[in-house]
Amino acid sequence: RKRIGSNTYKNAAAYKDDLRLMFDNARTYNQEGSWVYIDAEEMEKAFEGAWDRYVVGSGLPGAPDG
């Protein structure tokens, strides 16, 4: 939240990369099957769906073309 408010991300791709790192870290440092690991998987799926719906083709800097 702090990074979004402080304009840390220069474009949408940088934001996505940071979230992907967070999901990867949750899986790396937590046991498979733990609630943290499972929640990371579910949140990543939800994020990817939202990304495809709202960011792809949006014209935002760093957003992929639709």
C-alpha positions in Angstrom: 0.0 0.0 0.0 2.8 2.4 0.9 4.5 1.8 -2.5 1.4 2.6 -4.5 0.8 5.8 -2.6 4.4 7.0 -3.0 4.5 6.4 -6.8 7.2 3.8 -6.4 5.9 2.0 -9.5 6.8 3.6 -12.8 4.3 1.5 -14.8 1.8 -1.3 -14.5 4.4 -4.0 -15.3 6.6 -2.9 -12.3 3.5 -3.3 -10.1 2.7 -6.7 -11.5 6.4 -7.8 -11.0 6.3 -6.8 -7.3 3.1 -8.6 -6.7 4.4 -11.7 -8.4 7.5 -11.6 -6.2 5.2 -11.4 -3.1 3.3 -14.5 -4.2 6.5 -16.3 -5.1 7.9 -15.5 -1.6 4.8 -16.7 0.1 5.2 -20.1 -1.6 9.0 -20.3 -1.2 9.0 -19.5 2.6 5.8 -21.4 3.6 5.1 -25.0 3.5 3.0 -26.3 0.6 -0.5 -26.8 1.9 -0.2 -24.2 4.6 -2.9 -21.5 4.7 -0.3 -18.9 3.6 0.7 -21.0 0.6 -2.9 -21.7 -0.4 -3.9 -18.1 0.1 -1.0 -16.9 -2.1 -2.2 -19.3 -4.8 -5.8 -18.1 -4.6 -4.8 -14.4 -4.5 -2.5 -14.8 -7.5 -5.3 -16.4 -9.5 -7.6 -13.5 -8.5 -5.0 -10.9 -9.4 -4.3 -12.5 -12.8 -8.0 -12.4 -13.6 -8.3 -8.8 -12.5 -5.2 -7.9 -14.5 -6.6 -9.4 -17.6 -9.9 -7.7 -17.2 -8.8 -4.2 -16.1 -5.2 -3.7 -17.1 -4.6 -5.5 -20.4 -5.5 -3.1 -23.2 -6.2 -0.3 -20.8 -3.5 2.0 -22.2 -1.8 2.4 -18.8 2.0 2.8 -19.0 3.5 -0.7 -19.1 0.2 -2.5 -19.6 0.1 -5.1 -22.4 -2.0 -4.4 -25.5 -5.3 -6.2 -25.6 
